[in-house]
Amino acid sequence: MSKLIKRLVAEEEGQGMAEYGLILALIAIVVIAGLTFLGPKIRNIFTSAGNSLNS
C-alpha cells in the first residue's frame, strides 16, 4: 500500500495539463469580466465611428 502511495505522489505526468487548464480558465474569466465591464464603452466607440463614416 505504501508503494502505491509513493508512486502516486511521485507521478507528475497529468499535472502539467491540469495546470494549463487552470491557467486557461483563469484567463477566460478575466477576459469575460473585462468585456462585461468595457463592452458598453467599446460599443459606443464603434457606434460613434460608424455614425461618423455614414455622415
mmCIF entry with sequence, helices, sheets and N, C-alpha, C, O atoms, coordinates in Angstrom:
data_MODEL
# 
_entry.id   MODEL 
# 
_entity.id                         1 
_entity.type                       polymer 
_entity.pdbx_number_of_molecules   1 
# 
_entity_poly.entity_id                      1 
_entity_poly.type                           'polypeptide(L)' 
_entity_poly.nstd_linkage                   no 
_entity_poly.nstd_monomer                   no 
_entity_poly.pdbx_seq_one_letter_code       MSKLIKRLVAEEEGQGMAEYGLILALIAIVVIAGLTFLGPKIRNIFTSAGNSLNS 
_entity_poly.pdbx_seq_one_letter_code_can   MSKLIKRLVAEEEGQGMAEYGLILALIAIVVIAGLTFLGPKIRNIFTSAGNSLNS 
_entity_poly.pdbx_strand_id                 A 
# 
loop_
_entity_poly_seq.entity_id 
_entity_poly_seq.num 
_entity_poly_seq.mon_id 
_entity_poly_seq.hetero 
1 1  MET n 
1 2  SER n 
1 3  LYS n 
1 4  LEU n 
1 5  ILE n 
1 6  LYS n 
1 7  ARG n 
1 8  LEU n 
1 9  VAL n 
1 10 ALA n 
1 11 GLU n 
1 12 GLU n 
1 13 GLU n 
1 14 GLY n 
1 15 GLN n 
1 16 GLY n 
1 17 MET n 
1 18 ALA n 
1 19 GLU n 
1 20 TYR n 
1 21 GLY n 
1 22 LEU n 
1 23 ILE n 
1 24 LEU n 
1 25 ALA n 
1 26 LEU n 
1 27 ILE n 
1 28 ALA n 
1 29 ILE n 
1 30 VAL n 
1 31 VAL n 
1 32 ILE n 
1 33 ALA n 
1 34 GLY n 
1 35 LEU n 
1 36 THR n 
1 37 PHE n 
1 38 LEU n 
1 39 GLY n 
1 40 PRO n 
1 41 LYS n 
1 42 ILE n 
1 43 ARG n 
1 44 ASN n 
1 45 ILE n 
1 46 PHE n 
1 47 THR n 
1 48 SER n 
1 49 ALA n 
1 50 GLY n 
1 51 ASN n 
1 52 SER n 
1 53 LEU n 
1 54 ASN n 
1 55 SER n 
# 
_struct_asym.id          A 
_struct_asym.entity_id   1 
# 
loop_
_struct_conf.conf_type_id 
_struct_conf.id 
_struct_conf.pdbx_PDB_helix_id 
_struct_conf.beg_label_comp_id 
_struct_conf.beg_label_asym_id 
_struct_conf.beg_label_seq_id 
_struct_conf.pdbx_beg_PDB_ins_code 
_struct_conf.end_label_comp_id 
_struct_conf.end_label_asym_id 
_struct_conf.end_label_seq_id 
_struct_conf.pdbx_end_PDB_ins_code 
_struct_conf.beg_auth_comp_id 
_struct_conf.beg_auth_asym_id 
_struct_conf.beg_auth_seq_id 
_struct_conf.end_auth_comp_id 
_struct_conf.end_auth_asym_id 
_struct_conf.end_auth_seq_id 
_struct_conf.pdbx_PDB_helix_class 
_struct_conf.details 
_struct_conf.pdbx_PDB_helix_length 
HELX_P HELX_P1 AA1 SER A 2  ? ALA A 10 ? SER A 2  ALA A 10 1 ? 9  
HELX_P HELX_P2 AA2 GLN A 15 ? ASN A 54 ? GLN A 15 ASN A 54 1 ? 40 
# 
_struct_conf_type.id          HELX_P 
_struct_conf_type.criteria    ? 
_struct_conf_type.reference   ? 
# 
loop_
_atom_site.group_PDB 
_atom_site.id 
_atom_site.type_symbol 
_atom_site.label_atom_id 
_atom_site.label_alt_id 
_atom_site.label_comp_id 
_atom_site.label_asym_id 
_atom_site.label_entity_id 
_atom_site.label_seq_id 
_atom_site.pdbx_PDB_ins_code 
_atom_site.Cartn_x 
_atom_site.Cartn_y 
_atom_site.Cartn_z 
_atom_site.occupancy 
_atom_site.B_iso_or_equiv 
_atom_site.pdbx_formal_charge 
_atom_site.auth_seq_id 
_atom_site.auth_comp_id 
_atom_site.auth_asym_id 
_atom_site.auth_atom_id 
_atom_site.pdbx_PDB_model_num 
ATOM 1   N N  . MET A 1 1  ? 0.817   -1.193 0.000   1.00 0.00 ? 1  MET A N  1 
ATOM 2   C CA . MET A 1 1  ? 0.000   0.000  0.000   1.00 0.00 ? 1  MET A CA 1 
ATOM 3   C C  . MET A 1 1  ? 0.863   1.260  0.000   1.00 0.00 ? 1  MET A C  1 
ATOM 4   O O  . MET A 1 1  ? 0.552   2.224  -0.699  1.00 0.00 ? 1  MET A O  1 
ATOM 5   N N  . SER A 1 2  ? 1.940   1.256  0.776   1.00 0.00 ? 2  SER A N  1 
ATOM 6   C CA . SER A 1 2  ? 2.796   2.439  0.817   1.00 0.00 ? 2  SER A CA 1 
ATOM 7   C C  . SER A 1 2  ? 3.521   2.642  -0.517  1.00 0.00 ? 2  SER A C  1 
ATOM 8   O O  . SER A 1 2  ? 3.808   3.775  -0.902  1.00 0.00 ? 2  SER A O  1 
ATOM 9   N N  . LYS A 1 3  ? 3.816   1.543  -1.219  1.00 0.00 ? 3  LYS A N  1 
ATOM 10  C CA . LYS A 1 3  ? 4.436   1.676  -2.540  1.00 0.00 ? 3  LYS A CA 1 
ATOM 11  C C  . LYS A 1 3  ? 3.498   2.381  -3.510  1.00 0.00 ? 3  LYS A C  1 
ATOM 12  O O  . LYS A 1 3  ? 3.937   3.197  -4.321  1.00 0.00 ? 3  LYS A O  1 
ATOM 13  N N  . LEU A 1 4  ? 2.222   2.072  -3.431  1.00 0.00 ? 4  LEU A N  1 
ATOM 14  C CA . LEU A 1 4  ? 1.230   2.698  -4.301  1.00 0.00 ? 4  LEU A CA 1 
ATOM 15  C C  . LEU A 1 4  ? 1.134   4.187  -4.014  1.00 0.00 ? 4  LEU A C  1 
ATOM 16  O O  . LEU A 1 4  ? 1.088   4.991  -4.945  1.00 0.00 ? 4  LEU A O  1 
ATOM 17  N N  . ILE A 1 5  ? 1.104   4.561  -2.765  1.00 0.00 ? 5  ILE A N  1 
ATOM 18  C CA . ILE A 1 5  ? 1.020   5.971  -2.391  1.00 0.00 ? 5  ILE A CA 1 
ATOM 19  C C  . ILE A 1 5  ? 2.265   6.724  -2.839  1.00 0.00 ? 5  ILE A C  1 
ATOM 20  O O  . ILE A 1 5  ? 2.165   7.838  -3.354  1.00 0.00 ? 5  ILE A O  1 
ATOM 21  N N  . LYS A 1 6  ? 3.431   6.128  -2.648  1.00 0.00 ? 6  LYS A N  1 
ATOM 22  C CA . LYS A 1 6  ? 4.671   6.772  -3.088  1.00 0.00 ? 6  LYS A CA 1 
ATOM 23  C C  . LYS A 1 6  ? 4.686   6.950  -4.598  1.00 0.00 ? 6  LYS A C  1 
ATOM 24  O O  . LYS A 1 6  ? 5.144   7.975  -5.104  1.00 0.00 ? 6  LYS A O  1 
ATOM 25  N N  . ARG A 1 7  ? 4.189   5.955  -5.313  1.00 0.00 ? 7  ARG A N  1 
ATOM 26  C CA . ARG A 1 7  ? 4.160   6.036  -6.778  1.00 0.00 ? 7  ARG A CA 1 
ATOM 27  C C  . ARG A 1 7  ? 3.189   7.116  -7.244  1.00 0.00 ? 7  ARG A C  1 
ATOM 28  O O  . ARG A 1 7  ? 3.485   7.840  -8.194  1.00 0.00 ? 7  ARG A O  1 
ATOM 29  N N  . LEU A 1 8  ? 2.038   7.236  -6.591  1.00 0.00 ? 8  LEU A N  1 
ATOM 30  C CA . LEU A 1 8  ? 1.068   8.258  -6.971  1.00 0.00 ? 8  LEU A CA 1 
ATOM 31  C C  . LEU A 1 8  ? 1.572   9.664  -6.668  1.00 0.00 ? 8  LEU A C  1 
ATOM 32  O O  . LEU A 1 8  ? 1.303   10.597 -7.425  1.00 0.00 ? 8  LEU A O  1 
ATOM 33  N N  . VAL A 1 9  ? 2.289   9.820  -5.581  1.00 0.00 ? 9  VAL A N  1 
ATOM 34  C CA . VAL A 1 9  ? 2.832   11.128 -5.230  1.00 0.00 ? 9  VAL A CA 1 
ATOM 35  C C  . VAL A 1 9  ? 3.953   11.514 -6.189  1.00 0.00 ? 9  VAL A C  1 
ATOM 36  O O  . VAL A 1 9  ? 4.067   12.680 -6.566  1.00 0.00 ? 9  VAL A O  1 
ATOM 37  N N  . ALA A 1 10 ? 4.779   10.555 -6.586  1.00 0.00 ? 10 ALA A N  1 
ATOM 38  C CA . ALA A 1 10 ? 5.913   10.837 -7.456  1.00 0.00 ? 10 ALA A CA 1 
ATOM 39  C C  . ALA A 1 10 ? 5.489   11.016 -8.916  1.00 0.00 ? 10 ALA A C  1 
ATOM 40  O O  . ALA A 1 10 ? 6.233   11.610 -9.697  1.00 0.00 ? 10 ALA A O  1 
ATOM 41  N N  . GLU A 1 11 ? 4.326   10.522 -9.295  1.00 0.00 ? 11 GLU A N  1 
ATOM 42  C CA . GLU A 1 11 ? 3.879   10.599 -10.680 1.00 0.00 ? 11 GLU A CA 1 
ATOM 43  C C  . GLU A 1 11 ? 3.410   12.016 -10.980 1.00 0.00 ? 11 GLU A C  1 
ATOM 44  O O  . GLU A 1 11 ? 2.528   12.535 -10.296 1.00 0.00 ? 11 GLU A O  1 
ATOM 45  N N  . GLU A 1 12 ? 3.991   12.644 -11.995 1.00 0.00 ? 12 GLU A N  1 
ATOM 46  C CA . GLU A 1 12 ? 3.673   14.039 -12.310 1.00 0.00 ? 12 GLU A CA 1 
ATOM 47  C C  . GLU A 1 12 ? 3.239   14.228 -13.754 1.00 0.00 ? 12 GLU A C  1 
ATOM 48  O O  . GLU A 1 12 ? 3.263   15.357 -14.244 1.00 0.00 ? 12 GLU A O  1 
ATOM 49  N N  . GLU A 1 13 ? 2.854   13.199 -14.438 1.00 0.00 ? 13 GLU A N  1 
ATOM 50  C CA . GLU A 1 13 ? 2.531   13.318 -15.858 1.00 0.00 ? 13 GLU A CA 1 
ATOM 51  C C  . GLU A 1 13 ? 1.299   14.180 -16.106 1.00 0.00 ? 13 GLU A C  1 
ATOM 52  O O  . GLU A 1 13 ? 1.319   15.018 -17.007 1.00 0.00 ? 13 GLU A O  1 
ATOM 53  N N  . GLY A 1 14 ? 0.240   14.002 -15.346 1.00 0.00 ? 14 GLY A N  1 
ATOM 54  C CA . GLY A 1 14 ? -1.006  14.711 -15.588 1.00 0.00 ? 14 GLY A CA 1 
ATOM 55  C C  . GLY A 1 14 ? -1.068  16.093 -14.978 1.00 0.00 ? 14 GLY A C  1 
ATOM 56  O O  . GLY A 1 14 ? -2.012  16.837 -15.243 1.00 0.00 ? 14 GLY A O  1 
ATOM 57  N N  . GLN A 1 15 ? -0.099  16.452 -14.178 1.00 0.00 ? 15 GLN A N  1 
ATOM 58  C CA . GLN A 1 15 ? -0.167  17.738 -13.509 1.00 0.00 ? 15 GLN A CA 1 
ATOM 59  C C  . GLN A 1 15 ? 0.031   18.898 -14.470 1.00 0.00 ? 15 GLN A C  1 
ATOM 60  O O  . GLN A 1 15 ? -0.587  19.947 -14.289 1.00 0.00 ? 15 GLN A O  1 
ATOM 61  N N  . GLY A 1 16 ? 0.857   18.747 -15.466 1.00 0.00 ? 16 GLY A N  1 
ATOM 62  C CA . GLY A 1 16 ? 1.111   19.838 -16.402 1.00 0.00 ? 16 GLY A CA 1 
ATOM 63  C C  . GLY A 1 16 ? -0.140  20.245 -17.150 1.00 0.00 ? 16 GLY A C  1 
ATOM 64  O O  . GLY A 1 16 ? -0.413  21.436 -17.296 1.00 0.00 ? 16 GLY A O  1 
ATOM 65  N N  . MET A 1 17 ? -0.900  19.280 -17.623 1.00 0.00 ? 17 MET A N  1 
ATOM 66  C CA . MET A 1 17 ? -2.117  19.584 -18.362 1.00 0.00 ? 17 MET A CA 1 
ATOM 67  C C  . MET A 1 17 ? -3.159  20.222 -17.446 1.00 0.00 ? 17 MET A C  1 
ATOM 68  O O  . MET A 1 17 ? -3.884  21.122 -17.871 1.00 0.00 ? 17 MET A O  1 
ATOM 69  N N  . ALA A 1 18 ? -3.242  19.775 -16.213 1.00 0.00 ? 18 ALA A N  1 
ATOM 70  C CA . ALA A 1 18 ? -4.197  20.360 -15.267 1.00 0.00 ? 18 ALA A CA 1 
ATOM 71  C C  . ALA A 1 18 ? -3.830  21.813 -14.980 1.00 0.00 ? 18 ALA A C  1 
ATOM 72  O O  . ALA A 1 18 ? -4.707  22.672 -14.884 1.00 0.00 ? 18 ALA A O  1 
ATOM 73  N N  . GLU A 1 19 ? -2.555  22.082 -14.847 1.00 0.00 ? 19 GLU A N  1 
ATOM 74  C CA . GLU A 1 19 ? -2.123  23.457 -14.599 1.00 0.00 ? 19 GLU A CA 1 
ATOM 75  C C  . GLU A 1 19 ? -2.420  24.351 -15.791 1.00 0.00 ? 19 GLU A C  1 
ATOM 76  O O  . GLU A 1 19 ? -2.869  25.483 -15.615 1.00 0.00 ? 19 GLU A O  1 
ATOM 77  N N  . TYR A 1 20 ? -2.176  23.859 -17.010 1.00 0.00 ? 20 TYR A N  1 
ATOM 78  C CA . TYR A 1 20 ? -2.506  24.641 -18.193 1.00 0.00 ? 20 TYR A CA 1 
ATOM 79  C C  . TYR A 1 20 ? -4.003  24.886 -18.283 1.00 0.00 ? 20 TYR A C  1 
ATOM 80  O O  . TYR A 1 20 ? -4.429  25.965 -18.694 1.00 0.00 ? 20 TYR A O  1 
ATOM 81  N N  . GLY A 1 21 ? -4.799  23.908 -17.908 1.00 0.00 ? 21 GLY A N  1 
ATOM 82  C CA . GLY A 1 21 ? -6.249  24.077 -17.912 1.00 0.00 ? 21 GLY A CA 1 
ATOM 83  C C  . GLY A 1 21 ? -6.703  25.137 -16.925 1.00 0.00 ? 21 GLY A C  1 
ATOM 84  O O  . GLY A 1 21 ? -7.585  25.939 -17.231 1.00 0.00 ? 21 GLY A O  1 
ATOM 85  N N  . LEU A 1 22 ? -6.104  25.144 -15.740 1.00 0.00 ? 22 LEU A N  1 
ATOM 86  C CA . LEU A 1 22 ? -6.453  26.162 -14.743 1.00 0.00 ? 22 LEU A CA 1 
ATOM 87  C C  . LEU A 1 22 ? -6.044  27.559 -15.204 1.00 0.00 ? 22 LEU A C  1 
ATOM 88  O O  . LEU A 1 22 ? -6.789  28.519 -15.005 1.00 0.00 ? 22 LEU A O  1 
ATOM 89  N N  . ILE A 1 23 ? -4.883  27.677 -15.809 1.00 0.00 ? 23 ILE A N  1 
ATOM 90  C CA . ILE A 1 23 ? -4.433  28.979 -16.320 1.00 0.00 ? 23 ILE A CA 1 
ATOM 91  C C  . ILE A 1 23 ? -5.370  29.459 -17.421 1.00 0.00 ? 23 ILE A C  1 
ATOM 92  O O  . ILE A 1 23 ? -5.740  30.633 -17.453 1.00 0.00 ? 23 ILE A O  1 
ATOM 93  N N  . LEU A 1 24 ? -5.756  28.561 -18.320 1.00 0.00 ? 24 LEU A N  1 
ATOM 94  C CA . LEU A 1 24 ? -6.660  28.923 -19.408 1.00 0.00 ? 24 LEU A CA 1 
ATOM 95  C C  . LEU A 1 24 ? -8.017  29.359 -18.864 1.00 0.00 ? 24 LEU A C  1 
ATOM 96  O O  . LEU A 1 24 ? -8.603  30.321 -19.360 1.00 0.00 ? 24 LEU A O  1 
ATOM 97  N N  . ALA A 1 25 ? -8.518  28.661 -17.850 1.00 0.00 ? 25 ALA A N  1 
ATOM 98  C CA . ALA A 1 25 ? -9.798  29.037 -17.248 1.00 0.00 ? 25 ALA A CA 1 
ATOM 99  C C  . ALA A 1 25 ? -9.704  30.410 -16.583 1.00 0.00 ? 25 ALA A C  1 
ATOM 100 O O  . ALA A 1 25 ? -10.633 31.212 -16.686 1.00 0.00 ? 25 ALA A O  1 
ATOM 101 N N  . LEU A 1 26 ? -8.603  30.684 -15.912 1.00 0.00 ? 26 LEU A N  1 
ATOM 102 C CA . LEU A 1 26 ? -8.418  31.985 -15.271 1.00 0.00 ? 26 LEU A CA 1 
ATOM 103 C C  . LEU A 1 26 ? -8.365  33.102 -16.304 1.00 0.00 ? 26 LEU A C  1 
ATOM 104 O O  . LEU A 1 26 ? -8.964  34.158 -16.102 1.00 0.00 ? 26 LEU A O  1 
ATOM 105 N N  . ILE A 1 27 ? -7.665  32.886 -17.393 1.00 0.00 ? 27 ILE A N  1 
ATOM 106 C CA . ILE A 1 27 ? -7.597  33.883 -18.462 1.00 0.00 ? 27 ILE A CA 1 
ATOM 107 C C  . ILE A 1 27 ? -8.981  34.125 -19.049 1.00 0.00 ? 27 ILE A C  1 
ATOM 108 O O  . ILE A 1 27 ? -9.352  35.269 -19.312 1.00 0.00 ? 27 ILE A O  1 
ATOM 109 N N  . ALA A 1 28 ? -9.749  33.051 -19.257 1.00 0.00 ? 28 ALA A N  1 
ATOM 110 C CA . ALA A 1 28 ? -11.093 33.194 -19.803 1.00 0.00 ? 28 ALA A CA 1 
ATOM 111 C C  . ALA A 1 28 ? -11.982 34.006 -18.869 1.00 0.00 ? 28 ALA A C  1 
ATOM 112 O O  . ALA A 1 28 ? -12.767 34.837 -19.326 1.00 0.00 ? 28 ALA A O  1 
ATOM 113 N N  . ILE A 1 29 ? -11.863 33.771 -17.563 1.00 0.00 ? 29 ILE A N  1 
ATOM 114 C CA . ILE A 1 29 ? -12.673 34.530 -16.605 1.00 0.00 ? 29 ILE A CA 1 
ATOM 115 C C  . ILE A 1 29 ? -12.310 36.003 -16.637 1.00 0.00 ? 29 ILE A C  1 
ATOM 116 O O  . ILE A 1 29 ? -13.193 36.859 -16.586 1.00 0.00 ? 29 ILE A O  1 
ATOM 117 N N  . VAL A 1 30 ? -11.021 36.310 -16.719 1.00 0.00 ? 30 VAL A N  1 
ATOM 118 C CA . VAL A 1 30 ? -10.576 37.710 -16.761 1.00 0.00 ? 30 VAL A CA 1 
ATOM 119 C C  . VAL A 1 30 ? -11.070 38.385 -18.039 1.00 0.00 ? 30 VAL A C  1 
ATOM 120 O O  . VAL A 1 30 ? -11.516 39.532 -17.997 1.00 0.00 ? 30 VAL A O  1 
ATOM 121 N N  . VAL A 1 31 ? -10.994 37.690 -19.169 1.00 0.00 ? 31 VAL A N  1 
ATOM 122 C CA . VAL A 1 31 ? -11.448 38.270 -20.439 1.00 0.00 ? 31 VAL A CA 1 
ATOM 123 C C  . VAL A 1 31 ? -12.953 38.517 -20.410 1.00 0.00 ? 31 VAL A C  1 
ATOM 124 O O  . VAL A 1 31 ? -13.413 39.574 -20.841 1.00 0.00 ? 31 VAL A O  1 
ATOM 125 N N  . ILE A 1 32 ? -13.712 37.569 -19.914 1.00 0.00 ? 32 ILE A N  1 
ATOM 126 C CA . ILE A 1 32 ? -15.165 37.734 -19.838 1.00 0.00 ? 32 ILE A CA 1 
ATOM 127 C C  . ILE A 1 32 ? -15.532 38.889 -18.912 1.00 0.00 ? 32 ILE A C  1 
ATOM 128 O O  . ILE A 1 32 ? -16.410 39.689 -19.235 1.00 0.00 ? 32 ILE A O  1 
ATOM 129 N N  . ALA A 1 33 ? -14.870 38.980 -17.776 1.00 0.00 ? 33 ALA A N  1 
ATOM 130 C CA . ALA A 1 33 ? -15.139 40.087 -16.849 1.00 0.00 ? 33 ALA A CA 1 
ATOM 131 C C  . ALA A 1 33 ? -14.776 41.425 -17.481 1.00 0.00 ? 33 ALA A C  1 
ATOM 132 O O  . ALA A 1 33 ? -15.518 42.397 -17.337 1.00 0.00 ? 33 ALA A O  1 
ATOM 133 N N  . GLY A 1 34 ? -13.653 41.486 -18.174 1.00 0.00 ? 34 GLY A N  1 
ATOM 134 C CA . GLY A 1 34 ? -13.242 42.723 -18.832 1.00 0.00 ? 34 GLY A CA 1 
ATOM 135 C C  . GLY A 1 34 ? -14.212 43.152 -19.912 1.00 0.00 ? 34 GLY A C  1 
ATOM 136 O O  . GLY A 1 34 ? -14.543 44.332 -20.025 1.00 0.00 ? 34 GLY A O  1 
ATOM 137 N N  . LEU A 1 35 ? -14.669 42.196 -20.708 1.00 0.00 ? 35 LEU A N  1 
ATOM 138 C CA . LEU A 1 35 ? -15.632 42.535 -21.757 1.00 0.00 ? 35 LEU A CA 1 
ATOM 139 C C  . LEU A 1 35 ? -16.985 42.936 -21.179 1.00 0.00 ? 35 LEU A C  1 
ATOM 140 O O  . LEU A 1 35 ? -17.686 43.764 -21.760 1.00 0.00 ? 35 LEU A O  1 
ATOM 141 N N  . THR A 1 36 ? -17.347 42.366 -20.062 1.00 0.00 ? 36 THR A N  1 
ATOM 142 C CA . THR A 1 36 ? -18.609 42.728 -19.424 1.00 0.00 ? 36 THR A CA 1 
ATOM 143 C C  . THR A 1 36 ? -18.578 44.179 -18.954 1.00 0.00 ? 36 THR A C  1 
ATOM 144 O O  . THR A 1 36 ? -19.556 44.909 -19.118 1.00 0.00 ? 36 THR A O  1 
ATOM 145 N N  . PHE A 1 37 ? -17.461 44.592 -18.374 1.00 0.00 ? 37 PHE A N  1 
ATOM 146 C CA . PHE A 1 37 ? -17.367 45.958 -17.873 1.00 0.00 ? 37 PHE A CA 1 
ATOM 147 C C  . PHE A 1 37 ? -17.075 46.967 -18.985 1.00 0.00 ? 37 PHE A C  1 
ATOM 148 O O  . PHE A 1 37 ? -17.592 48.084 -18.953 1.00 0.00 ? 37 PHE A O  1 
ATOM 149 N N  . LEU A 1 38 ? -16.260 46.589 -19.962 1.00 0.00 ? 38 LEU A N  1 
ATOM 150 C CA . LEU A 1 38 ? -15.870 47.529 -21.006 1.00 0.00 ? 38 LEU A CA 1 
ATOM 151 C C  . LEU A 1 38 ? -16.734 47.435 -22.257 1.00 0.00 ? 38 LEU A C  1 
ATOM 152 O O  . LEU A 1 38 ? -16.607 48.267 -23.155 1.00 0.00 ? 38 LEU A O  1 
ATOM 153 N N  . GLY A 1 39 ? -17.603 46.444 -22.331 1.00 0.00 ? 39 GLY A N  1 
ATOM 154 C CA . GLY A 1 39 ? -18.426 46.222 -23.511 1.00 0.00 ? 39 GLY A CA 1 
ATOM 155 C C  . GLY A 1 39 ? -19.236 47.430 -23.950 1.00 0.00 ? 39 GLY A C  1 
ATOM 156 O O  . GLY A 1 39 ? -19.182 47.800 -25.123 1.00 0.00 ? 39 GLY A O  1 
ATOM 157 N N  . PRO A 1 40 ? -19.991 48.061 -23.046 1.00 0.00 ? 40 PRO A N  1 
ATOM 158 C CA . PRO A 1 40 ? -20.780 49.236 -23.461 1.00 0.00 ? 40 PRO A CA 1 
ATOM 159 C C  . PRO A 1 40 ? -19.913 50.389 -23.963 1.00 0.00 ? 40 PRO A C  1 
ATOM 160 O O  . PRO A 1 40 ? -20.288 51.068 -24.919 1.00 0.00 ? 40 PRO A O  1 
ATOM 161 N N  . LYS A 1 41 ? -18.772 50.617 -23.341 1.00 0.00 ? 41 LYS A N  1 
ATOM 162 C CA . LYS A 1 41 ? -17.892 51.702 -23.791 1.00 0.00 ? 41 LYS A CA 1 
ATOM 163 C C  . LYS A 1 41 ? -17.347 51.414 -25.184 1.00 0.00 ? 41 LYS A C  1 
ATOM 164 O O  . LYS A 1 41 ? -17.295 52.302 -26.035 1.00 0.00 ? 41 LYS A O  1 
ATOM 165 N N  . ILE A 1 42 ? -16.941 50.170 -25.408 1.00 0.00 ? 42 ILE A N  1 
ATOM 166 C CA . ILE A 1 42 ? -16.414 49.788 -26.721 1.00 0.00 ? 42 ILE A CA 1 
ATOM 167 C C  . ILE A 1 42 ? -17.510 49.906 -27.781 1.00 0.00 ? 42 ILE A C  1 
ATOM 168 O O  . ILE A 1 42 ? -17.257 50.378 -28.889 1.00 0.00 ? 42 ILE A O  1 
ATOM 169 N N  . ARG A 1 43 ? -18.727 49.478 -27.438 1.00 0.00 ? 43 ARG A N  1 
ATOM 170 C CA . ARG A 1 43 ? -19.847 49.575 -28.383 1.00 0.00 ? 43 ARG A CA 1 
ATOM 171 C C  . ARG A 1 43 ? -20.105 51.033 -28.749 1.00 0.00 ? 43 ARG A C  1 
ATOM 172 O O  . ARG A 1 43 ? -20.349 51.342 -29.915 1.00 0.00 ? 43 ARG A O  1 
ATOM 173 N N  . ASN A 1 44 ? -20.056 51.935 -27.762 1.00 0.00 ? 44 ASN A N  1 
ATOM 174 C CA . ASN A 1 44 ? -20.282 53.361 -28.034 1.00 0.00 ? 44 ASN A CA 1 
ATOM 175 C C  . ASN A 1 44 ? -19.206 53.920 -28.952 1.00 0.00 ? 44 ASN A C  1 
ATOM 176 O O  . ASN A 1 44 ? -19.503 54.729 -29.831 1.00 0.00 ? 44 ASN A O  1 
ATOM 177 N N  . ILE A 1 45 ? -17.966 53.503 -28.761 1.00 0.00 ? 45 ILE A N  1 
ATOM 178 C CA . ILE A 1 45 ? -16.873 53.982 -29.616 1.00 0.00 ? 45 ILE A CA 1 
ATOM 179 C C  . ILE A 1 45 ? -17.099 53.553 -31.059 1.00 0.00 ? 45 ILE A C  1 
ATOM 180 O O  . ILE A 1 45 ? -16.972 54.363 -31.978 1.00 0.00 ? 45 ILE A O  1 
ATOM 181 N N  . PHE A 1 46 ? -17.437 52.274 -31.260 1.00 0.00 ? 46 PHE A N  1 
ATOM 182 C CA . PHE A 1 46 ? -17.661 51.796 -32.617 1.00 0.00 ? 46 PHE A CA 1 
ATOM 183 C C  . PHE A 1 46 ? -18.919 52.396 -33.228 1.00 0.00 ? 46 PHE A C  1 
ATOM 184 O O  . PHE A 1 46 ? -18.961 52.643 -34.433 1.00 0.00 ? 46 PHE A O  1 
ATOM 185 N N  . THR A 1 47 ? -19.937 52.634 -32.422 1.00 0.00 ? 47 THR A N  1 
ATOM 186 C CA . THR A 1 47 ? -21.153 53.257 -32.938 1.00 0.00 ? 47 THR A CA 1 
ATOM 187 C C  . THR A 1 47 ? -20.876 54.674 -33.398 1.00 0.00 ? 47 THR A C  1 
ATOM 188 O O  . THR A 1 47 ? -21.320 55.076 -34.474 1.00 0.00 ? 47 THR A O  1 
ATOM 189 N N  . SER A 1 48 ? -20.146 55.436 -32.596 1.00 0.00 ? 48 SER A N  1 
ATOM 190 C CA . SER A 1 48 ? -19.840 56.821 -32.991 1.00 0.00 ? 48 SER A CA 1 
ATOM 191 C C  . SER A 1 48 ? -18.936 56.850 -34.215 1.00 0.00 ? 48 SER A C  1 
ATOM 192 O O  . SER A 1 48 ? -19.086 57.726 -35.067 1.00 0.00 ? 48 SER A O  1 
ATOM 193 N N  . ALA A 1 49 ? -17.997 55.906 -34.320 1.00 0.00 ? 49 ALA A N  1 
ATOM 194 C CA . ALA A 1 49 ? -17.138 55.838 -35.508 1.00 0.00 ? 49 ALA A CA 1 
ATOM 195 C C  . ALA A 1 49 ? -17.963 55.490 -36.732 1.00 0.00 ? 49 ALA A C  1 
ATOM 196 O O  . ALA A 1 49 ? -17.749 56.068 -37.798 1.00 0.00 ? 49 ALA A O  1 
ATOM 197 N N  . GLY A 1 50 ? -18.892 54.567 -36.612 1.00 0.00 ? 50 GLY A N  1 
ATOM 198 C CA . GLY A 1 50 ? -19.752 54.202 -37.733 1.00 0.00 ? 50 GLY A CA 1 
ATOM 199 C C  . GLY A 1 50 ? -20.658 55.345 -38.157 1.00 0.00 ? 50 GLY A C  1 
ATOM 200 O O  . GLY A 1 50 ? -20.875 55.574 -39.347 1.00 0.00 ? 50 GLY A O  1 
ATOM 201 N N  . ASN A 1 51 ? -21.183 56.058 -37.168 1.00 0.00 ? 51 ASN A N  1 
ATOM 202 C CA . ASN A 1 51 ? -22.034 57.205 -37.484 1.00 0.00 ? 51 ASN A CA 1 
ATOM 203 C C  . ASN A 1 51 ? -21.235 58.299 -38.187 1.00 0.00 ? 51 ASN A C  1 
ATOM 204 O O  . ASN A 1 51 ? -21.756 58.961 -39.084 1.00 0.00 ? 51 ASN A O  1 
ATOM 205 N N  . SER A 1 52 ? -19.985 58.496 -37.795 1.00 0.00 ? 52 SER A N  1 
ATOM 206 C CA . SER A 1 52 ? -19.133 59.496 -38.444 1.00 0.00 ? 52 SER A CA 1 
ATOM 207 C C  . SER A 1 52 ? -18.864 59.122 -39.893 1.00 0.00 ? 52 SER A C  1 
ATOM 208 O O  . SER A 1 52 ? -18.825 59.989 -40.765 1.00 0.00 ? 52 SER A O  1 
ATOM 209 N N  . LEU A 1 53 ? -18.680 57.844 -40.147 1.00 0.00 ? 53 LEU A N  1 
ATOM 210 C CA . LEU A 1 53 ? -18.425 57.400 -41.520 1.00 0.00 ? 53 LEU A CA 1 
ATOM 211 C C  . LEU A 1 53 ? -19.678 57.521 -42.396 1.00 0.00 ? 53 LEU A C  1 
ATOM 212 O O  . LEU A 1 53 ? -19.566 57.785 -43.594 1.00 0.00 ? 53 LEU A O  1 
ATOM 213 N N  . ASN A 1 54 ? -20.851 57.335 -41.820 1.00 0.00 ? 54 ASN A N  1 
ATOM 214 C CA . ASN A 1 54 ? -22.087 57.426 -42.576 1.00 0.00 ? 54 ASN A CA 1 
ATOM 215 C C  . ASN A 1 54 ? -22.489 58.865 -42.859 1.00 0.00 ? 54 ASN A C  1 
ATOM 216 O O  . ASN A 1 54 ? -23.250 59.116 -43.794 1.00 0.00 ? 54 ASN A O  1 
ATOM 217 N N  . SER A 1 55 ? -21.995 59.812 -42.075 1.00 0.00 ? 55 SER A N  1 
ATOM 218 C CA . SER A 1 55 ? -22.395 61.215 -42.244 1.00 0.00 ? 55 SER A CA 1 
ATOM 219 C C  . SER A 1 55 ? -21.757 61.863 -43.428 1.00 0.00 ? 55 SER A C  1 
ATOM 220 O O  . SER A 1 55 ? -22.000 63.040 -43.693 1.00 0.00 ? 55 SER A O  1 
# 
